[in-house]
Amino acid sequence: MSLPRPLIAHVIYRLDVGGLENGLVNLINHLPRSRFRHAVICMTDYTEFSRRIDRDDVTLHSLHKRPGKDLAVYWRLWRLFRQLRPDLVHTRNLGSLEAQLPAWVAGVVHRVHSEHGWDITDPDGSNRRYQKLRKSFRPLVHRYVALSCELESYLADVIEVPRAKLTRIYNGVDTTHFKPADASTPVAMPSDFLRPDTTVFGTVGRMHGVKNQLLLVRAFCQLVEREPEASTVARLVLVGDGPLRSEAEVILRNAGLSERVWMPGPRDDVAAILAALDVFVLPSLAEGISNTILEAMAVGLPVIATRVGGNPELIAEDETGALIASDSVDELQAQMFAYLSDAERRLRHGLAARERVKKSFSLDAMVRRYMAMYEAELGLYMPSPSVLPYP
């Protein structure tokens, strides 16, 4: 007789387009159906993004937490835990950490918390109030998962989590879905951007503060203004939506470059769009382990990114891409021109980027590590040497 499948309750702030959410959906879709059941609990609500969960045995729950303090949400969360009776609760980032308390009160035996990256309100984790909050919930968490070396060190050195309770698991990317363009790849952008003589820079992500797309917009304007070689061939693609979009449109319109920039909003064909780019840029002010960097590398693109968070753990400088100082227009513009003016460098770095992802950041490796961590926490199996924490 087969044992019942353990239920994992994943608690997040909101299920919407984003790196954390994309990683969660990938994990649920690829963990063996025969091993686990899943419930996704949103402190606020979920959007159409939830349709990306392609399993019919996953339940979705919205708690509709009000802005600010909403003590009643913890009562609703406790009742939901009592109803679902999960075997393990997994909270993610500060926005859902407080769910550890009602999970403990409801008698959930196994409790895990992940740190995925920083928010615009605390871009380096130095906010003392947030540090105290993390420390206050530390006794309730059995296992911490850090998505980068930086976050692992932060949890150990600042939040004072014992090293024995820490596991590092990098995000992974599906290299069969995100792959270089071939004859079957659909056309995913305007024809003017597909001309052989153009060099197309691009980024993907929600257009809000911490992602800092305005840095890329300003660097693009500066590139076209300063470099005659770029004045006719440079193009820019900004995929996503958010409060920075209107500011970006004003900057581009004032520079007379609106027609050289494509801003299609949120898209479901990101893999095809990435495959049509020449260089990927991530200008963010803070990061954990960026899914979009990994996706761009899997497609075979060189990546220019700010030297923040886990970005240096993904990008091998002058092998797969380039790292720049955070919020430096001049450095970003210089690296963009270096790639624009050297097609061979673009090709060499792009090929190396895909090989690096296949070797170290595959979706399969990520799923195996989470599965081993869950099973070890639940006392089902001990992880094999191939899935032990990174050195």
KEFISE-435204 format. One record per residue (C-alpha): residue in one letter; residue number from 1; x negated, y, z negated. Coordinates in Angstrom, 1 decimal, decimal comma. Layout:
residues N
(rec "A"; NUM; (X; Y; Z)) ...
end
This chain:
residues 391
(rec "M"; 1; (0,0; 0,0; 0,0)) (rec "S"; 2; (-1,4; 3,4; 1,0)) (rec "L"; 3; (-1,9; 6,1; -1,6)) (rec "P"; 4; (0,3; 9,3; -1,3)) (rec "R"; 5; (-1,4; 12,2; 0,4)) (rec "P"; 6; (-2,5; 14,9; -2,0)) (rec "L"; 7; (-0,7; 18,3; -1,5)) (rec "I"; 8; (-3,0; 21,3; -1,2)) (rec "A"; 9; (-1,4; 24,7; -1,8)) (rec "H"; 10; (-3,3; 27,5; 0,0)) (rec "V"; 11; (-2,6; 30,9; -1,5)) (rec "I"; 12; (-3,4; 34,0; 0,5)) (rec "Y"; 13; (-2,3; 37,6; 0,5)) (rec "R"; 14; (-0,7; 37,6; 3,9)) (rec "L"; 15; (-0,7; 35,3; 6,9)) (rec "D"; 16; (-1,5; 37,6; 9,8)) (rec "V"; 17; (-4,1; 38,0; 12,5)) (rec "G"; 18; (-7,5; 38,0; 10,8)) (rec "G"; 19; (-10,7; 36,0; 10,3)) (rec "L"; 20; (-9,7; 34,5; 6,9)) (rec "E"; 21; (-6,3; 33,5; 8,2)) (rec "N"; 22; (-7,8; 32,1; 11,5)) (rec "G"; 23; (-10,2; 30,0; 9,4)) (rec "L"; 24; (-7,3; 28,7; 7,3)) (rec "V"; 25; (-5,2; 27,8; 10,3)) (rec "N"; 26; (-8,2; 26,0; 12,0)) (rec "L"; 27; (-8,8; 24,0; 8,8)) (rec "I"; 28; (-5,2; 22,9; 8,4)) (rec "N"; 29; (-4,9; 22,0; 12,0)) (rec "H"; 30; (-8,0; 19,9; 12,0)) (rec "L"; 31; (-8,0; 18,2; 8,6)) (rec "P"; 32; (-6,8; 14,6; 9,1)) (rec "R"; 33; (-3,0; 14,4; 8,7)) (rec "S"; 34; (-3,4; 11,0; 7,1)) (rec "R"; 35; (-5,5; 12,5; 4,2)) (rec "F"; 36; (-3,7; 15,7; 3,1)) (rec "R"; 37; (-0,4; 17,6; 3,0)) (rec "H"; 38; (-0,4; 21,4; 3,0)) (rec "A"; 39; (1,6; 24,4; 1,8)) (rec "V"; 40; (0,7; 28,0; 2,6)) (rec "I"; 41; (1,9; 30,5; 0,0)) (rec "C"; 42; (1,7; 34,2; 1,0)) (rec "M"; 43; (1,7; 36,7; -1,8)) (rec "T"; 44; (3,5; 39,1; 0,5)) (rec "D"; 45; (4,7; 37,5; 3,8)) (rec "Y"; 46; (3,7; 35,9; 7,1)) (rec "T"; 47; (4,0; 36,9; 10,7)) (rec "E"; 48; (4,2; 35,3; 14,1)) (rec "F"; 49; (0,6; 34,3; 13,6)) (rec "S"; 50; (2,0; 31,4; 11,6)) (rec "R"; 51; (3,0; 29,7; 14,9)) (rec "R"; 52; (-0,7; 28,8; 15,4)) (rec "I"; 53; (-0,2; 26,1; 12,8)) (rec "D"; 54; (0,5; 23,2; 15,0)) (rec "R"; 55; (1,5; 20,7; 12,3)) (rec "D"; 56; (5,2; 20,1; 11,5)) (rec "D"; 57; (4,5; 19,0; 8,0)) (rec "V"; 58; (3,2; 22,3; 6,6)) (rec "T"; 59; (5,5; 24,5; 4,6)) (rec "L"; 60; (5,3; 28,3; 4,5)) (rec "H"; 61; (6,4; 30,4; 1,5)) (rec "S"; 62; (6,6; 34,2; 1,1)) (rec "L"; 63; (6,7; 35,8; -2,3)) (rec "H"; 64; (7,3; 39,3; -1,1)) (rec "K"; 65; (5,0; 41,0; -3,6)) (rec "R"; 66; (5,6; 44,7; -3,9)) (rec "P"; 67; (2,7; 47,2; -3,7)) (rec "G"; 68; (0,9; 47,8; -6,9)) (rec "K"; 69; (1,8; 45,8; -10,1)) (rec "D"; 70; (4,6; 43,3; -9,6)) (rec "L"; 71; (4,7; 41,1; -12,6)) (rec "A"; 72; (7,8; 39,3; -11,4)) (rec "V"; 73; (5,8; 37,7; -8,5)) (rec "Y"; 74; (3,9; 35,6; -11,0)) (rec "W"; 75; (7,1; 34,2; -12,4)) (rec "R"; 76; (8,2; 33,3; -8,8)) (rec "L"; 77; (4,8; 31,8; -8,1)) (rec "W"; 78; (5,0; 29,7; -11,3)) (rec "R"; 79; (8,4; 28,4; -10,3)) (rec "L"; 80; (7,2; 27,6; -6,8)) (rec "F"; 81; (4,2; 25,6; -8,2)) (rec "R"; 82; (6,6; 23,7; -10,5)) (rec "Q"; 83; (8,7; 22,9; -7,4)) (rec "L"; 84; (5,9; 21,9; -5,1)) (rec "R"; 85; (3,8; 20,2; -7,7)) (rec "P"; 86; (0,6; 20,6; -5,6)) (rec "D"; 87; (-2,4; 18,4; -6,5)) (rec "L"; 88; (-4,8; 21,3; -5,8)) (rec "V"; 89; (-4,4; 25,1; -5,4)) (rec "H"; 90; (-6,9; 27,0; -3,3)) (rec "T"; 91; (-6,8; 30,8; -3,5)) (rec "R"; 92; (-8,7; 33,0; -1,2)) (rec "N"; 93; (-10,3; 36,5; -1,9)) (rec "L"; 94; (-9,3; 38,9; -4,6)) (rec "G"; 95; (-5,8; 39,4; -3,1)) (rec "S"; 96; (-4,7; 36,0; -4,3)) (rec "L"; 97; (-7,1; 35,3; -7,2)) (rec "E"; 98; (-4,5; 36,0; -9,8)) (rec "A"; 99; (-2,5; 33,0; -8,6)) (rec "Q"; 100; (-4,9; 30,9; -10,6)) (rec "L"; 101; (-3,1; 31,8; -13,8)) (rec "P"; 102; (0,4; 30,6; -12,8)) (rec "A"; 103; (-1,2; 27,6; -11,3)) (rec "W"; 104; (-2,9; 26,7; -14,6)) (rec "V"; 105; (0,3; 27,5; -16,6)) (rec "A"; 106; (2,3; 25,3; -14,1)) (rec "G"; 107; (-0,1; 22,4; -14,8)) (rec "V"; 108; (-1,9; 22,2; -11,5)) (rec "V"; 109; (-5,0; 20,1; -12,4)) (rec "H"; 110; (-7,4; 21,1; -9,6)) (rec "R"; 111; (-8,0; 24,7; -8,8)) (rec "V"; 112; (-10,4; 26,2; -6,1)) (rec "H"; 113; (-11,2; 29,8; -5,1)) (rec "S"; 114; (-12,9; 31,0; -2,0)) (rec "E"; 115; (-14,7; 34,3; -1,3)) (rec "H"; 116; (-14,6; 35,2; 2,4)) (rec "G"; 117; (-15,9; 38,7; 2,5)) (rec "W"; 118; (-15,4; 42,3; 1,4)) (rec "D"; 119; (-12,6; 44,8; 1,9)) (rec "I"; 120; (-12,8; 48,5; 2,9)) (rec "T"; 121; (-11,9; 49,5; -0,7)) (rec "D"; 122; (-15,0; 47,5; -2,0)) (rec "P"; 123; (-17,4; 47,0; 0,9)) (rec "D"; 124; (-20,3; 45,7; -1,2)) (rec "G"; 125; (-18,6; 44,1; -4,2)) (rec "S"; 126; (-19,8; 46,8; -6,5)) (rec "N"; 127; (-16,4; 47,9; -7,8)) (rec "R"; 128; (-16,6; 47,3; -11,6)) (rec "R"; 129; (-12,9; 46,9; -12,1)) (rec "Y"; 130; (-12,8; 44,2; -9,4)) (rec "Q"; 131; (-15,9; 42,5; -10,9)) (rec "K"; 132; (-14,2; 42,4; -14,3)) (rec "L"; 133; (-11,1; 40,9; -12,7)) (rec "R"; 134; (-13,1; 38,2; -11,0)) (rec "K"; 135; (-14,9; 37,4; -14,3)) (rec "S"; 136; (-11,6; 37,2; -16,3)) (rec "F"; 137; (-10,3; 34,5; -14,0)) (rec "R"; 138; (-13,6; 32,6; -13,9)) (rec "P"; 139; (-12,7; 30,1; -16,6)) (rec "L"; 140; (-9,6; 29,0; -14,7)) (rec "V"; 141; (-11,4; 28,1; -11,4)) (rec "H"; 142; (-13,0; 24,6; -11,2)) (rec "R"; 143; (-14,8; 25,2; -7,8)) (rec "Y"; 144; (-15,8; 28,3; -5,9)) (rec "V"; 145; (-16,4; 28,3; -2,2)) (rec "A"; 146; (-18,7; 31,0; -0,8)) (rec "L"; 147; (-18,7; 31,6; 3,0)) (rec "S"; 148; (-22,3; 33,1; 3,1)) (rec "C"; 149; (-25,5; 33,2; 1,1)) (rec "E"; 150; (-24,7; 36,8; 0,2)) (rec "L"; 151; (-21,4; 35,8; -1,4)) (rec "E"; 152; (-22,9; 32,8; -3,1)) (rec "S"; 153; (-25,6; 34,9; -4,7)) (rec "Y"; 154; (-22,9; 37,5; -5,7)) (rec "L"; 155; (-20,8; 34,9; -7,4)) (rec "A"; 156; (-23,8; 33,5; -9,2)) (rec "D"; 157; (-25,6; 36,7; -10,2)) (rec "V"; 158; (-22,8; 39,2; -10,6)) (rec "I"; 159; (-19,7; 37,2; -11,5)) (rec "E"; 160; (-21,9; 34,7; -13,4)) (rec "V"; 161; (-20,4; 31,6; -11,9)) (rec "P"; 162; (-22,5; 28,6; -12,8)) (rec "R"; 163; (-24,4; 27,3; -9,8)) (rec "A"; 164; (-23,0; 23,8; -10,4)) (rec "K"; 165; (-19,5; 25,2; -9,6)) (rec "L"; 166; (-20,6; 26,8; -6,3)) (rec "T"; 167; (-20,3; 25,4; -2,8)) (rec "R"; 168; (-21,2; 27,2; 0,4)) (rec "I"; 169; (-19,2; 26,4; 3,5)) (rec "Y"; 170; (-19,8; 28,3; 6,7)) (rec "N"; 171; (-16,9; 29,0; 9,0)) (rec "G"; 172; (-16,9; 26,8; 12,1)) (rec "V"; 173; (-15,8; 27,4; 15,7)) (rec "D"; 174; (-14,1; 25,0; 18,2)) (rec "T"; 175; (-16,8; 24,8; 21,0)) (rec "T"; 176; (-14,4; 23,0; 23,3)) (rec "H"; 177; (-12,0; 25,9; 23,3)) (rec "F"; 178; (-14,5; 28,7; 23,1)) (rec "K"; 179; (-16,9; 28,0; 25,9)) (rec "P"; 180; (-18,5; 29,8; 28,9)) (rec "A"; 181; (-16,3; 30,7; 31,8)) (rec "D"; 182; (-15,8; 28,1; 34,5)) (rec "A"; 183; (-13,5; 27,7; 37,5)) (rec "S"; 184; (-10,6; 26,9; 35,3)) (rec "T"; 185; (-10,9; 30,0; 33,1)) (rec "P"; 186; (-8,0; 32,4; 33,8)) (rec "V"; 187; (-8,7; 36,0; 34,7)) (rec "A"; 188; (-8,2; 37,9; 31,5)) (rec "M"; 189; (-8,9; 41,6; 32,2)) (rec "P"; 190; (-8,5; 44,3; 34,9)) (rec "S"; 191; (-10,2; 43,8; 38,2)) (rec "D"; 192; (-12,5; 46,8; 37,8)) (rec "F"; 193; (-14,1; 45,2; 34,8)) (rec "L"; 194; (-14,8; 42,0; 36,7)) (rec "R"; 195; (-17,0; 43,6; 39,4)) (rec "P"; 196; (-20,5; 41,9; 39,7)) (rec "D"; 197; (-22,3; 45,2; 39,0)) (rec "T"; 198; (-20,5; 46,0; 35,7)) (rec "T"; 199; (-21,7; 45,3; 32,2)) (rec "V"; 200; (-18,8; 44,7; 29,9)) (rec "F"; 201; (-19,2; 45,2; 26,1)) (rec "G"; 202; (-16,4; 44,2; 23,9)) (rec "T"; 203; (-15,1; 43,4; 20,4)) (rec "V"; 204; (-12,1; 41,6; 18,8)) (rec "G"; 205; (-10,5; 42,4; 15,5)) (rec "R"; 206; (-7,9; 44,4; 13,6)) (rec "M"; 207; (-8,6; 48,1; 14,2)) (rec "H"; 208; (-8,9; 49,3; 10,6)) (rec "G"; 209; (-11,6; 50,9; 8,4)) (rec "V"; 210; (-13,9; 48,0; 7,5)) (rec "K"; 211; (-14,1; 46,8; 11,1)) (rec "N"; 212; (-15,4; 50,2; 12,2)) (rec "Q"; 213; (-14,6; 50,1; 15,9)) (rec "L"; 214; (-15,1; 53,8; 16,1)) (rec "L"; 215; (-18,8; 53,2; 15,8)) (rec "L"; 216; (-18,7; 51,2; 19,0)) (rec "V"; 217; (-16,5; 53,8; 20,7)) (rec "R"; 218; (-19,0; 56,6; 19,9)) (rec "A"; 219; (-22,0; 54,5; 20,9)) (rec "F"; 220; (-20,3; 53,7; 24,2)) (rec "C"; 221; (-19,7; 57,4; 24,9)) (rec "Q"; 222; (-23,3; 58,2; 24,0)) (rec "L"; 223; (-24,5; 55,4; 26,2)) (rec "V"; 224; (-22,7; 56,7; 29,3)) (rec "E"; 225; (-23,7; 60,3; 28,5)) (rec "R"; 226; (-27,4; 59,7; 28,0)) (rec "E"; 227; (-28,2; 56,9; 30,4)) (rec "P"; 228; (-27,7; 57,5; 34,1)) (rec "E"; 229; (-27,9; 53,7; 34,7)) (rec "A"; 230; (-24,9; 53,2; 32,5)) (rec "S"; 231; (-22,8; 56,0; 33,8)) (rec "T"; 232; (-21,0; 53,9; 36,4)) (rec "V"; 233; (-21,5; 50,3; 35,4)) (rec "A"; 234; (-20,7; 50,2; 31,6)) (rec "R"; 235; (-17,3; 49,1; 30,5)) (rec "L"; 236; (-15,7; 48,6; 27,1)) (rec "V"; 237; (-13,0; 46,2; 25,8)) (rec "L"; 238; (-11,3; 46,6; 22,4)) (rec "V"; 239; (-9,0; 43,8; 21,5)) (rec "G"; 240; (-6,7; 44,4; 18,5)) (rec "D"; 241; (-4,5; 47,0; 17,0)) (rec "G"; 242; (-4,3; 49,1; 13,9)) (rec "P"; 243; (-4,8; 52,6; 12,6)) (rec "L"; 244; (-8,1; 53,2; 14,3)) (rec "R"; 245; (-6,6; 52,7; 17,7)) (rec "S"; 246; (-5,2; 56,2; 18,1)) (rec "E"; 247; (-8,5; 57,8; 16,9)) (rec "A"; 248; (-10,4; 55,7; 19,5)) (rec "E"; 249; (-8,0; 56,9; 22,2)) (rec "V"; 250; (-8,6; 60,5; 21,3)) (rec "I"; 251; (-12,4; 60,1; 21,4)) (rec "L"; 252; (-12,3; 58,4; 24,7)) (rec "R"; 253; (-9,9; 60,8; 26,3)) (rec "N"; 254; (-12,0; 63,8; 25,1)) (rec "A"; 255; (-15,1; 62,1; 26,7)) (rec "G"; 256; (-13,2; 61,5; 29,9)) (rec "L"; 257; (-13,8; 57,7; 29,6)) (rec "S"; 258; (-10,3; 56,3; 29,1)) (rec "E"; 259; (-10,3; 54,5; 32,4)) (rec "R"; 260; (-13,5; 52,7; 31,6)) (rec "V"; 261; (-12,1; 51,2; 28,4)) (rec "W"; 262; (-9,5; 48,5; 28,2)) (rec "M"; 263; (-7,4; 48,3; 25,0)) (rec "P"; 264; (-4,9; 45,5; 25,4)) (rec "G"; 265; (-3,8; 45,2; 21,7)) (rec "P"; 266; (-3,6; 41,8; 20,0)) (rec "R"; 267; (-3,9; 38,9; 22,4)) (rec "D"; 268; (-3,5; 35,1; 22,4)) (rec "D"; 269; (-6,1; 34,5; 25,1)) (rec "V"; 270; (-9,1; 35,7; 23,2)) (rec "A"; 271; (-11,3; 32,8; 24,5)) (rec "A"; 272; (-10,7; 33,8; 28,1)) (rec "I"; 273; (-11,3; 37,5; 27,3)) (rec "L"; 274; (-14,6; 36,7; 25,5)) (rec "A"; 275; (-15,7; 34,6; 28,5)) (rec "A"; 276; (-15,3; 37,6; 30,7)) (rec "L"; 277; (-17,5; 39,8; 28,6)) (rec "D"; 278; (-21,3; 40,3; 29,0)) (rec "V"; 279; (-22,1; 41,4; 25,4)) (rec "F"; 280; (-20,2; 41,1; 22,2)) (rec "V"; 281; (-20,4; 43,8; 19,5)) (rec "L"; 282; (-19,4; 43,6; 15,9)) (rec "P"; 283; (-19,7; 47,1; 14,3)) (rec "S"; 284; (-18,1; 46,3; 10,9)) (rec "L"; 285; (-19,1; 47,9; 7,6)) (rec "A"; 286; (-18,8; 44,6; 5,7)) (rec "E"; 287; (-18,4; 40,9; 6,7)) (rec "G"; 288; (-18,4; 37,5; 5,2)) (rec "I"; 289; (-19,1; 34,9; 7,9)) (rec "S"; 290; (-17,4; 36,3; 11,0)) (rec "N"; 291; (-15,2; 34,0; 13,1)) (rec "T"; 292; (-15,4; 36,4; 16,0)) (rec "I"; 293; (-19,2; 36,3; 16,1)) (rec "L"; 294; (-19,1; 32,6; 16,1)) (rec "E"; 295; (-16,5; 32,5; 18,9)) (rec "A"; 296; (-18,5; 35,0; 21,0)) (rec "M"; 297; (-21,7; 32,9; 20,5)) (rec "A"; 298; (-19,8; 29,7; 21,4)) (rec "V"; 299; (-18,7; 31,4; 24,7)) (rec "G"; 300; (-22,4; 32,1; 25,4)) (rec "L"; 301; (-22,6; 35,8; 24,6)) (rec "P"; 302; (-25,5; 37,8; 23,0)) (rec "V"; 303; (-24,2; 39,5; 19,9)) (rec "I"; 304; (-25,0; 43,0; 18,6)) (rec "A"; 305; (-23,9; 43,3; 15,0)) (rec "T"; 306; (-24,5; 45,4; 11,9)) (rec "R"; 307; (-26,9; 44,0; 9,3)) (rec "V"; 308; (-24,2; 43,4; 6,7)) (rec "G"; 309; (-22,8; 40,4; 4,9)) (rec "G"; 310; (-23,3; 37,1; 6,6)) (rec "N"; 311; (-24,2; 38,5; 10,0)) (rec "P"; 312; (-27,9; 37,9; 9,5)) (rec "E"; 313; (-27,2; 34,3; 8,7)) (rec "L"; 314; (-25,5; 33,9; 12,1)) (rec "I"; 315; (-27,7; 36,0; 14,5)) (rec "A"; 316; (-31,3; 35,1; 15,2)) (rec "E"; 317; (-32,8; 38,5; 16,0)) (rec "D"; 318; (-34,2; 38,7; 19,5)) (rec "E"; 319; (-33,2; 35,1; 20,1)) (rec "T"; 320; (-29,4; 35,2; 20,1)) (rec "G"; 321; (-28,7; 38,9; 19,6)) (rec "A"; 322; (-29,6; 42,0; 17,7)) (rec "L"; 323; (-28,9; 43,5; 14,3)) (rec "I"; 324; (-28,6; 47,2; 13,6)) (rec "A"; 325; (-28,2; 49,4; 10,6)) (rec "S"; 326; (-24,6; 49,8; 9,4)) (rec "D"; 327; (-22,9; 52,8; 11,0)) (rec "S"; 328; (-25,8; 53,8; 13,2)) (rec "V"; 329; (-24,6; 55,2; 16,5)) (rec "D"; 330; (-28,2; 55,7; 17,8)) (rec "E"; 331; (-29,3; 52,1; 17,0)) (rec "L"; 332; (-26,1; 50,6; 18,5)) (rec "Q"; 333; (-26,4; 52,7; 21,7)) (rec "A"; 334; (-30,1; 51,7; 22,1)) (rec "Q"; 335; (-29,3; 48,0; 21,8)) (rec "M"; 336; (-26,4; 48,3; 24,2)) (rec "F"; 337; (-28,7; 49,9; 26,8)) (rec "A"; 338; (-31,3; 47,2; 26,2)) (rec "Y"; 339; (-28,8; 44,6; 27,2)) (rec "L"; 340; (-27,3; 46,6; 30,0)) (rec "S"; 341; (-30,7; 47,1; 31,6)) (rec "D"; 342; (-31,9; 43,5; 31,3)) (rec "A"; 343; (-29,6; 40,8; 32,8)) (rec "E"; 344; (-32,2; 38,0; 32,1)) (rec "R"; 345; (-32,2; 38,9; 28,4)) (rec "R"; 346; (-28,4; 38,7; 28,3)) (rec "L"; 347; (-28,5; 35,3; 29,8)) (rec "R"; 348; (-31,3; 33,9; 27,7)) (rec "H"; 349; (-29,8; 35,1; 24,4)) (rec "G"; 350; (-26,3; 33,9; 25,4)) (rec "L"; 351; (-27,5; 30,4; 26,1)) (rec "A"; 352; (-29,4; 30,3; 22,8)) (rec "A"; 353; (-26,4; 31,6; 21,0)) (rec "R"; 354; (-24,2; 28,7; 22,2)) (rec "E"; 355; (-26,8; 26,1; 21,3)) (rec "R"; 356; (-27,1; 27,6; 17,8)) (rec "V"; 357; (-23,3; 27,4; 17,2)) (rec "K"; 358; (-23,1; 23,8; 18,5)) (rec "K"; 359; (-26,0; 22,8; 16,2)) (rec "S"; 360; (-25,1; 24,6; 12,9)) (rec "F"; 361; (-21,6; 26,2; 13,0)) (rec "S"; 362; (-19,2; 23,7; 14,7)) (rec "L"; 363; (-15,6; 23,4; 13,6)) (rec "D"; 364; (-16,2; 19,7; 13,0)) (rec "A"; 365; (-19,0; 20,4; 10,5)) (rec "M"; 366; (-16,8; 22,9; 8,6)) (rec "V"; 367; (-13,8; 20,5; 8,4)) (rec "R"; 368; (-16,0; 17,7; 7,1)) (rec "R"; 369; (-17,4; 19,9; 4,4)) (rec "Y"; 370; (-14,0; 21,1; 3,2)) (rec "M"; 371; (-12,7; 17,5; 3,3)) (rec "A"; 372; (-15,6; 16,3; 1,2)) (rec "M"; 373; (-15,1; 19,2; -1,3)) (rec "Y"; 374; (-11,4; 18,6; -1,6)) (rec "E"; 375; (-11,9; 14,8; -2,1)) (rec "A"; 376; (-14,6; 15,3; -4,6)) (rec "E"; 377; (-12,5; 17,8; -6,6)) (rec "L"; 378; (-9,5; 15,4; -6,5)) (rec "G"; 379; (-11,7; 12,5; -7,6)) (rec "L"; 380; (-11,0; 10,5; -4,5)) (rec "Y"; 381; (-14,4; 10,1; -3,0)) (rec "M"; 382; (-18,0; 11,4; -3,4)) (rec "P"; 383; (-19,3; 13,4; -0,4)) (rec "S"; 384; (-21,8; 11,7; 1,8)) (rec "P"; 385; (-25,3; 13,3; 2,1)) (rec "S"; 386; (-24,3; 14,7; 5,5)) (rec "V"; 387; (-21,7; 17,0; 4,0)) (rec "L"; 388; (-23,4; 18,0; 0,7)) (rec "P"; 389; (-23,8; 21,8; 0,1)) (rec "Y"; 390; (-26,3; 23,7; 2,1)) (rec "P"; 391; (-29,8; 24,1; 0,6)) 
end
